[in-house]
Amino acid sequence: MSADDAGSQSGRRPRRAYAADDRAATERIRTDCAIVGGGPAGMMLALLLARRGVRVVVLEQHGDFLRDFRGDTIHPSTQEVLHELGLLERFLALPHADMQQVTLRFSGEHLVVADFSRLPTRRKAIAFMPQWDFLDFLADAGRDLPGYDLRMRTTGVELLRDGDRITGVRGAGPEGPIELRAKLTVLADGRDSRLRDAAGLVSAGGPSAIDVLWFRLPREPDESIPFMQVGDGALLSIDRGDFYQCAHIVGKAVWRRDKSALDALRERIARLHPPFAARIAALEVDDIRVLDVRIEHLERWYRDGVLAIGDAAHAMSPAGGVGINLAIQDAVAAANALAPRLATARPTPELLARIQRRRQPPARAVQALQRRLERVLVRVAEPGAEVPVPLPLRLVQRVPVLRHVMGRVIGLGLRSEHVEE
């Protein structure tokens, strides 16, 4: 599938073709909201705003959403948002896998960490779906709405200003430059956002103590293995049908792209899950991607005319798989606050501050929990380590009601958002 085909399937509206002599002409658009970044936060915000009559343009730098090793977990709270939008049945018609409990094998013991069966939601399970399918789904839901414009292969390169106020964004796309004048510019372009820095939004925090190695291993027909295994190392395996998307935790910056490191990785994975021994032997260095784990947050999410949400506001560790859920909740809260204002006027800094005050506490609390969890993961990452089952996990096994408490924390987050009309 070509990039143009992928962009069309992802919801990009047809636009006129530029002749060779006017390709460099700048396309100028006035809109209510310009969103930079087509990840979960940006795509959900665009859909929510457009359905309430707000004109929105999304700039996504890639030609499609097919980038591997991204989060797959769609939490019950996110599925509840889809229900409120009338989209849940369409979502569930897509290929996915459900997990009603979070289980793991820790030093040979089978543990139940969280149970979702008592959640006050329509869906009482985490759905695993490749993120590219989820983003395509959101794009398909938005593309027929009036005022919705998704521009694939278009990068936000510079913020537009009127004095201290941000008035839009300048982009570069396949048909030439684009200039978006907007009442509000939302930065949903991830933890490495350059526009966030240009807006003067300062990030605090920094690297975590771990990195994650991502790779694929073939899956045998009808094979079923534990979702996560902890022993001499840690291995997470996401069932993708004919292969597993695997994650292995290592210490920060210890992975070396050489044969000795690869051999050591093969040995650890084979010890963690012996049936993988033959499959991991075929893995090469180039098959492995390194996720540079960072736990960061902005002290201030906004300036006059600009707001950051999702990973651009709070880069999360993959621990707990809550990054997508937090990004979606940011988008819902932002849309609830912004939609009534954007249709007629420019959002004030005070309104943007209220969004931060609502969404910052749950994000910071989750990051604090992730820092604590890292203390265990750092020990697990040490080769040859023998890590006993941590006390909190032992308590969860002895007091079953705590599994439901954990299910609520993981499944709903610390502050659930609901779609307002």
N, C-alpha and C positions, 0 to 999 in steps of 0.2 A: 504494500500500500504506500503510495507516495505521500509526501508531506502535505501536498494540497488536498489529497483525498482524506487524509487523517484530519486536517483542519476542518474540512467540510463536515465530517462525521462528528467532530467535537463541537459543532455548533457555530462555526464562523460563518457569518452571512456573506453571500456573494458580493463582491465589489467590482467596480469597473476596472478593466485592464488598462494599464498605463502604456502608452506608446513609448518607444525607446527614447524619444526626444523630450518627454516630460516626466520620465520615471523619477527624477530627483525633485519634482515639484512637491512642496509640502502640503499634505492634506490637513485642513484645519477643521476641527469639530468642537462644538460647544455641547457640553453634557452636564448632567447633575453630579455624577460621581465617576471618577476615573479610578480603576482598580489595577494596580500593578501586581501581577502574579496570579497564575491560574491553578493554585493548589487548593486544598479543601477549604481554607478560610476565604480566599478570593472568590471561588466559584459559588460557594454557598451564599456569600453576601450578595453577589450579583443577582442570583436567582431570587433571593428574598426581596431585594429592593425593586427589581423589575416587576415582580408580581404585584407590587403596591404602587405602580405607576411612575417610578423613578427612572429616569434615563441613566443608563450605566454602560460604560465601555470597559472591557477587561483586556489588558495587554498580557499575553503569555508568550514568552520568548521562544518556546519550542513549537515545532510543527504538529506535534501530537503529545499525548500524555504517557507514551510508552517508555517510561524510565524505570528500570528495575531497582529493587532493593529500597522501596519506599514502604511506609506503613500500610498494613492491610486491615487493621482492626476497626470495625464499625460498631461502636458500643451501643447498648440499649438506649441510652439517652439520645444518640444521633438517630437511631431508627425511630424513636418517638417523634423527633422533629420531622422526619420524612412522613410519618403518619399524619401529623398536623398539617402537612402540605398536601395530603392526598396522594403521596407518591410511594407509600410503603409497599403496596402490592407489586408495582412495577419494579421496584428495587429487588424484592424477593424473587422475582421471575428470572433475575440474572444468576449465573452460576456463582455459588458461594458455599461456604461451610459454616456450620453453627457450633458454638461451644457453650454449653449450659453451665459448666463449672471450669474453673481454672485449676488444673492439676499439674503436678510435677513429680518427678522421681528425684529425690535428694539423698545422696549417699546410700542408695539402695532402698530407701523408704518411699512408698507411694503416699503423697500428701494431697489433700484437697485444700486449696488456698482460698477460693471464693466460690460462692454459689449464687446464681442469679434467679433462682426459682421463685423468690418472694418479692421481686421488684414490682413496683406499681406501674408497669409499662406493658404495652401490647406485646412486645418481644422481650423474652427473658433469656437472651443469649447474645453473646458477641458474634457478629457475622464476620467471617474472613472473606474478603474480596480484594483482588488486585486493585491497587489504588487507581490505575489507569482506567479500569472499568467504572469505578465509582465516579471519577471526574468526568468521563464521557457521559455517564448517566445524568449528572447535574447539568452538563452543557446541553444535552438533548432536551432536558426539561425547561431550560431557559431560552433556547434559541427562537422559539415561536412567540415569545412575549414581546409586545411593543416596547421599544426603547432599549432592548437587550442587544448588545453588540460585543461579540467575542472575537478579538483579533489575534490569531495564532501567528507564530514566527515574528512577533513584534516585541521588541525590547524597550523598556523604559530606560532612557539614557540620561535625562536631565529634568530637574524640577523647574517649573516656571514660577516666577515671583513677581509680586508687586510690592516693593518694599520688603517688609518682614513677613508678608502673607504669601503662602503657597497658592498659586492660582491654577495649577494644572501640571501636566507632564509632557515632555517631548519624547517621542519614541522613534524607533527605526524598524521598519517592516519590509516585507518583500516587494512592496509597490512604492517604496520611497519613505521619506520622513513623514511623521504624523505629529500634529500638535493638538493636544487635548486641553481645552480650557474648561475647568470644572469647579463647581462649588466646593467640592471636597476631593482630595486625592487620598486613596487608601493604599498603604504599602502592605501587601500580603505576599511579598517576594522572598520570604524565608530568612534564615539566620545570617546569610551572607549578603543581605540587601545593601547595595551601594547607595541607593537613594535615601535609605534610612540615615546613613552617615551624612549625606549631603543636607538632610533636613535638620541636622544638629541633634538627633536623638541618640543619646549616649548609652551604650550597653555596659552593664556591670555583670560580675560573675566571671565565667571563663571555662577553661577546659575541665572536663571531669577527669577522674582517675582511670578511666577505661576507654578503650576503643572496641568496636564491634567489627568482626570479619564476616562479610556476607558472601555466600556462594550457593550454588545449586547442586543438588544430588538427585540422581534418578530415583523414582518411586516405583516399587513393584506393584503389580495389580493386587487390589484388595489388601494392601499392606496398611497397618495401623500402628503408630508408635506414639510414645508420650510426647506431648506438646513441648515440654521442657525437661531437660535432664541435667542434674547437677552432681558432680562428683569430682574427679580430677579435671576440672574445667566445667564449663556450662555450654549446653547446646540447645538452641531453640529450633524447632522444625515446623514450618508452616506447609500444610498439605496444599499443593497447587495442581492436583490431578495426576499428571504424569511425572511430576518432580516435586522435591521439597525445596522451599526457600529456607536456607539454614543461616543461623547466626551463631557465632562463637565469640565469647568475650575474652579479650586480652588486656593486658596493662597498657596504659597510655604510651603511645609511640614506641612500643616494643616490637611491633611486627616489622620484619625485614623481608624484602622481596628476593629471597634467595633459597637455594635448595635445602639448606639445613633447617631454616624456619618452616618450610613446607613439609619436610619429613617429620618435624616435631608436631606440626598440626595434624598430620595424618595419623600419627600414633595416638594423640590425645582423643581424637574423634573416634578412632577404632576402639579405644578403651571405654569411652562413654557409651557407645552403642555398637557392639561388635558386628551386627548385621551390615553396618556401613563400611566395614573394613575394605572390601573389594571396591566399592564405589568411590570412597575417598582416595584410594590409590591412584585413580585416574585423574584426579584434580591437578591442575597446573597453577603456577603462580598467577598467570594472567586471568584465571577464572575467579580470582578473589578480589573483592572490593572492600576498602576500608572506610568505615563510617567514623569520622572524627567527632566523637561525642563531646558536646558542650552543654553546659547548663548556664544559660545567660538570661538576663532580663533587662528591659529598658527601665530606667528610673522614671522617665516620662514618655508616654506613648504618642504624644501629639504636639503639634504646633498649630498656629492659626492656618487652617486650610489643609492640614495633613494629619492622618491617623495611621498608626501601625497596629496590626492584629496578627494573631497566630504566631508562627515561629519568628516573624520579624519583631514581635514584641517580647516573646519569651521562648527562647530555644530550649527544648526539652531533651532529656535523655530518653532513649527508647525503652528504658525500664518501665514496665507496666503497660506499654503500648497505648499511652493516653494522649499522645500528641495530636492525633486527628480529632479526637473528641474535644479537646480544649480549643482547637482552632475553630471547629464548628460552633461551639458554644459562644466564642468571641463573635463570630459572624451573626449569630441570632441576636445576641444582646445589642450589637452595633446596629443591625437593621431595625430592631424595635425602637431604638432611640432616634435613629437618623431619618427613617422613612417619612414621618410626618413633617419634618423640617425641610428636607432636601427638595421636596416637590415645589416649594415656594421660595426658599431662602437659603443662604449660606449658613452652615452650622457654626455656632459660636465656639470659642475655645472652652467655655464653661460646659457646653454639652459634651464635647469630646472628653473633657476631664471626668464627667460623670460615667462615661463608658469605661474609662480606665479604672475608676474607683470600684466599679461593679466587677470587673473581670480580673483585676490584678490579684486580689486576695486568693482566689482558688488556684491561680497559676503559681503564685509564690509558695503556697502551702504544698502543692504537688512537687515542686522543685526541692523543697526541704525534705520531703519524704524520699525523693530520689537520691539526694545526697546521703541519707542514712542507709539506704539500700546499697549504695555503692561500697560502703564499708565491708559488706559481705561479699559483693562481687569482686572486689579487689583481691580478697583472700582466695576466692574460688579461682581467679585467673592465674594464680601462682602455680606453675607446674609442680605436680606431686603433692599439692596441698590436700590435707584431710580436714575438711570443714564440717563440724557437727551441725545438725539441724538447729537453726537459730531459735532462741526462746520464743519470739512471737509466733513462728510457724508451729512450734510444739503446742502453744496455747490454743491456736486455732483448731488443732486436731483434737484436743481434749475438751474444748467447749464448742460444740457444733454451731451454736447460734452465732459465734464470731465469723463463721463462713458466710453467713448472710449479711453481716455487717460489712465484711470485706467486699462482698458482692455489690452492695449498695455504693461503697466508696469507688470501686473500680467501674461499675456499670453506669452509674449516674454522675460521678464526679462530686465535687464539693459544693457546686452551685449549678443546678440544671436550669437551662433557659428554655422558654416555650415561645412558639411563634405567635405574634400578635397580629391582628388584622387591621 
